[in-house]
C-alpha cells in the first residue's frame, strides 16, 4: 500500500493528538449547516443503533445554525454511497448553500468497514474517505473526517483498559485526512482515553442497552456529542465556528478531567 510522505507522518501521530485541522477556511458571517454522515455510531438512537450525532446537534445555536443527522445503521463507506445516503447528503449540501448557509459535513465510518464479510481493505477504506471528502468540496461544502468512536469493551481483569479495536481504522482515517488535505477530529483517541479514565462500569452507563458496547443511549449521545463539539472548538476550524456552538463547561470539564459525566 502506498502513502505519500504526509500520510506516513500521520500514521506516526501519538494518541495524545486529539484534534487536528488544516488551515481554516475564511470565517464566514453565514450560519453553519452541519450534515452528519456516518454509521450507527453517528446515527439517531434506535433499536439498531445510536451515536453521538444528536447530542452534538443539541449544542448548536439553532436557529440560526442548522443541523441534521444522516448516520445510517450498519453503513460502510461503500454501502453509504451505493444505498443512496451519500446522494442525499450532496443534495442537502447544494440546498443549504442555496439557502445561505456555510455547509460542514462530518464523515465518520470504520465500525462496519472492518468487518470481514464487508470485504473492504484498509487501503480501500482510506481511498473511500478521500473520495467522500473531495466530493464535499466539489459541492462547495467543508468536510471534516472523524476517527471512529471507541467501543466500550474491557478485558475482565482490566476495567481501565478498553480494547483498542479500531486502532487501524483510526490511523487510516488520519491518513485519508492528510492525503486529501481535510480537517480531522481524533474522536477515537479522545473517547478511548475517556472511557479508560472513567472505567468499565461508568462507561457502560452510556450503553444503548445492556451488553451493547458500541452504541450510545440518549445521555451517551450528549456526552460524546459534547466531546465532538469540544474537539471541533479546539481545532483551527473552531475559530470560525465557536460562536455557533453553545458551551457547557460542566460537561466539558468532566470529559477533560476524565470523570463520569
Buried (B, 14 or more C-beta within 10 A) or exposed (E): EEBEEEBEEBBEBEBEEBBBBBEBEEEEEBBBBBBBBBBBBBBBBEEEBBBBBBBBBBBBEBEEBBBBBBBBBBBBBBBBBEBEBBEBBBEBBEEBBEEEBBBBBBBBBBBBBBEEEBEBEBEBBBBBBBBBBBBBBEBEBBBBBBBBBBBBBBEEEEBEBBBBBBBBBBBBBBBBBBBBBBBBBBBBBBBBBBBBBBBBEBBBBBBBEEEBBBBBBEEBBBBBBBBBBBBBBBBBBBEBBEEBBEEBEEBBEBBEEEEBB
